Amino acid sequence: MDTLLLWDIDGTIIKGHGAGVRAMERGFEKSFGRAGQKCDLGVVDWAGRTDKWITRAVLEHFGWAATEENVQRYLSAYMEALAEELAVGPGEILPGVIELLDTLHAHPRVAQGLLTGNLRQGAQLKLGHYDAWHYFPFGAFADDSGVRNELGPYALRRAHEQHGVHFTPERCFIIGDTPHDIECARVIGANAIAVATGTYTLAELETHKPTLSLANLADTELFLKTILG
């Protein structure tokens, strides 16, 4: 085992069609909304950010102090709403993802984990809803840091704890759908696989020079050739 894959969730593995956004908006309105006040998550550039970053940005936009107490209060309300929104749907696993996860899960050279802006609880709710949580025995989450670029070392350490292998950055691949995922990979010297299944186009992602850029993850052969040589 020498190859580590660290996966983003939203826009990469799944497309929730607004479930997470609706839950964030409902969580704010329940915990902090004033009479008649609506929360529109469009007020922040949230794609590729962490739950904690988004929470703080929304609180500050609407005039609330982003204290640890307020952040936790907001996130608790968000988790409650998220479970309800996932049940309502609609949402989907993105093309090629399950086939790829199955192939990689069985490959003796490959370890898979998460590197996501979701809280661990939110990641489990989302992936569990689509029966994909079991592929990822470890990861780095917004619980670890609200700054996405700080998550890489957490993921590397947990990969070693899980498998007893010191994965080198050169054999680590971060898979995501935003420039923030590419930057996060670059911070730790890892490879970035960018997939245009989120809010960014393929052309936009390619300007950030990832190791590989794909329209989606349906081309399993090219993906495997890139990570395994």
Buried (B, 14 or more C-beta within 10 A) or exposed (E): BBBBBBBBBBBBBBBBEEBBBBBBBBBBBBBBBEEEEEBEBEEBEBBBBBBBBBBBBBBEBBEBEBEEEBBEBBBBBBBBBBBEBBEEEEBEBBBBBBEBBEEBEEBEEBBBBBBBBBBBBBBBBBBEBBEBBEBBBBBBBBBBBBBBEBBBEBBBEBBBEEBEBEBEBEBBBBBBBBBBBBBBBBBBEBBBBBBBBBBBEBEBBEEBEBBBBBEBBBBBEEBBEBBEE
